[in-house]
Amino acid sequence: MDPSVAIKRRTVTSSVVDLIRDRIISGFYKGGQQIRQEAIAEEAGVSRIPIREALLQLEAEGLVVIHTHKGAVVASLTVDDAIDIFEARLALEPFILKKAIERATEVDVEHVRRALDDYTRGVEAKESPAKLSELNWSFHKAMSRSARRPRSLALLSSLYNSADRYLRLQIDARSAQTKALEDHKALAVAFAEGNQTLAQKLLRKHIEDARDDVMAGLQALPDFENS
């Protein structure tokens, strides 16, 4: 295959992944809803090949379930899935943070400060849940980048994509936004001071609180199933 053709196909697939992922996370596509490949192909003006490739990637992220006869279906929001995601974050993210602080330079500290400033402005401006989620992840990435653990960071990114649907259940609440901002401020200080123990403790509590808020949000869903 011509390398330029392969690159173009990967670019198209990536765009389709972003389109479908955004629709799932925003709730445009509901849990259990079948994703019509032909409709997306027509809308996006692409063949069904990048659609199928995109759905396989989204299945790996836990956002889609592919059935032999039914095709691709949006994964449902469940307690078991949410717990799995947040427990994985609790196991991985504090470890990455410790490694990041060990290697952090003043440049890395400045990246964290800037990400905190961006998130602060977003909360103060009452940005949309989608925008706040983006700014939230940017802050967490800023705290992790100096770890120089690309495989671990790729896993964390995948977990965050899967968690994003659940986080929207709590990030829309003003109290949750304010609490997250206070957490981020404390984390930024611990990061700047190089206090690994405190930073890890704060991060675990931050993730646990988000998990508990998500559980409450799930319980409030009208079509919620505890499975």
C-alpha positions in Angstrom: 0.0 0.0 0.0 1.2 3.5 -0.8 2.4 5.1 2.5 0.4 8.3 1.7 -2.8 6.2 1.3 -2.2 4.5 4.6 -1.6 7.8 6.4 -4.7 9.3 4.9 -6.8 6.2 6.0 -5.4 6.5 9.5 -6.3 10.2 9.5 -9.9 9.4 8.4 -10.2 6.6 10.9 -9.0 9.0 13.7 -11.6 11.6 12.7 -14.4 9.0 12.7 -13.2 7.8 16.2 -13.4 11.3 17.5 -16.9 11.8 16.0 -18.4 8.6 17.4 -16.6 9.0 20.8 -17.8 12.5 21.2 -21.4 11.5 20.5 -21.2 8.6 23.0 -19.7 10.7 25.7 -22.1 13.6 25.2 -25.1 11.2 25.4 -26.1 11.8 21.8 -25.7 8.0 21.4 -27.4 6.2 24.3 -26.3 3.0 26.0 -27.6 0.0 24.1 -28.2 2.0 21.0 -27.0 0.4 17.7 -24.5 2.4 15.7 -25.6 2.5 12.1 -22.4 2.3 10.1 -24.0 3.1 6.8 -25.5 6.3 8.2 -22.2 7.5 9.6 -20.4 6.6 6.3 -22.9 8.7 4.3 -22.8 11.6 6.8 -19.0 11.7 6.9 -18.5 11.0 3.3 -16.3 8.0 3.9 -16.3 4.3 3.1 -17.3 1.7 5.8 -13.7 0.5 6.2 -12.6 3.4 8.5 -16.0 3.1 10.3 -15.3 -0.5 11.2 -11.7 0.4 12.2 -13.0 3.2 14.4 -15.5 0.9 16.1 -12.8 -1.6 16.9 -10.8 1.1 18.6 -13.8 2.3 20.5 -14.5 -1.3 21.6 -11.0 -1.4 23.0 -11.8 1.8 25.0 -14.9 0.2 26.4 -17.3 2.6 24.7 -18.7 0.1 22.2 -19.7 -3.5 22.2 -19.5 -5.4 18.9 -22.0 -8.3 18.4 -21.7 -10.9 15.7 -25.2 -10.4 14.3 -26.3 -7.1 15.8 -23.2 -5.1 15.0 -21.8 -2.2 17.1 -23.8 -1.1 20.1 -23.1 1.6 22.6 -21.9 0.2 25.9 -24.3 0.8 28.7 -23.5 2.7 31.9 -23.2 0.3 34.8 -21.9 0.3 38.3 -19.5 -2.6 37.5 -18.0 -0.8 34.6 -17.6 2.4 36.5 -16.0 0.7 39.5 -13.6 -1.1 37.1 -12.6 2.2 35.5 -12.0 4.1 38.7 -10.2 1.3 40.5 -7.9 1.0 37.5 -7.2 4.8 37.8 -6.6 4.4 41.5 -4.0 1.7 40.8 -2.3 3.5 37.9 -2.6 7.3 38.2 -1.0 7.8 41.7 2.0 5.7 40.5 2.4 7.8 37.4 2.2 11.0 39.6 5.0 9.7 41.9 7.2 9.1 38.9 6.3 12.5 37.4 7.2 14.4 40.6 10.5 12.5 40.8 11.5 13.8 37.4 9.7 17.2 37.3 11.5 20.3 36.4 10.5 23.9 36.7 9.1 23.7 33.2 6.9 20.8 34.2 5.7 22.7 37.3 4.8 25.6 35.0 2.8 23.3 32.7 0.8 22.2 35.8 0.2 25.8 36.8 -1.0 26.8 33.4 -3.4 23.8 33.2 -4.7 24.8 36.7 -5.2 28.4 35.5 -7.1 27.2 32.4 -9.4 24.9 34.5 -10.0 27.8 37.0 -11.1 30.1 34.2 -13.3 27.4 32.8 -15.1 26.9 36.1 -15.4 30.6 36.7 -16.8 31.1 33.2 -19.3 28.2 33.8 -18.1 26.4 30.7 -20.0 23.4 29.3 -19.5 19.9 30.9 -17.6 18.9 27.7 -15.2 21.8 28.0 -14.7 21.3 31.7 -14.0 17.6 31.1 -11.4 18.6 28.5 -9.7 21.1 30.9 -9.8 18.5 33.7 -8.0 15.9 31.6 -5.5 18.6 30.5 -4.6 19.2 34.1 -4.2 15.5 34.9 -2.0 15.1 31.8 0.1 18.0 32.9 0.8 16.3 36.2 1.7 13.1 34.5 3.8 14.2 31.5 7.1 14.4 33.3 6.9 10.7 34.3 8.0 9.9 30.8 6.1 6.6 30.9 4.4 6.6 27.4 2.8 3.2 27.8 1.4 4.0 31.2 0.1 7.4 29.9 -1.5 5.7 26.9 -3.4 3.4 29.3 -4.4 6.3 31.5 -5.7 8.2 28.5 -7.8 5.2 27.5 -9.2 4.9 31.0 -10.0 8.6 31.0 -11.9 8.3 27.7 -13.9 5.5 29.2 -14.5 7.4 32.4 -15.6 10.6 30.6 -19.2 9.4 30.1 -19.4 8.8 33.9 -17.7 12.0 34.9 -20.3 13.9 33.0 -22.8 12.6 35.6 -21.0 14.7 38.3 -19.1 17.4 36.5 -22.3 19.1 35.5 -23.0 19.9 39.2 -21.7 23.2 40.4 -20.6 21.7 43.8 -18.6 19.0 42.0 -16.9 21.6 39.9 -16.0 23.7 42.9 -14.7 20.7 44.8 -12.6 19.5 41.8 -11.1 23.0 41.5 -10.0 23.0 45.2 -8.6 19.5 44.7 -6.6 20.7 41.7 -5.2 23.6 43.6 -4.0 21.4 46.4 -2.5 18.9 43.9 -0.7 21.7 42.1 0.9 22.9 45.3 2.0 19.4 46.3 3.4 18.9 42.8 5.4 22.2 42.9 6.8 21.3 46.3 7.8 17.9 45.2 5.7 16.3 48.0 5.1 12.8 46.5 3.3 11.4 49.5 0.9 14.2 49.9 0.3 14.4 46.1 -0.6 10.7 45.9 -2.9 11.0 48.9 -4.7 14.0 47.5 -5.0 12.3 44.1 -6.5 9.1 45.5 -9.0 11.1 47.5 -9.8 13.1 44.3 -10.5 10.0 42.3 -12.5 8.3 45.1 -14.7 11.4 45.5 -15.3 11.5 41.7 -16.2 7.8 41.8 -18.6 8.3 44.7 -20.3 11.2 42.9 -20.6 9.0 39.7 -22.2 6.2 41.7 -24.8 8.7 43.0 -25.3 10.0 39.4 -25.9 6.4 38.2 -28.4 5.7 40.9 -30.4 8.7 39.8 -30.6 7.6 36.1 -34.2 6.6 35.2 -33.1 3.5 33.3 -30.3 2.6 35.7 -29.4 -1.1 36.0 -27.1 -2.2 38.9 -25.0 -4.6 36.7 
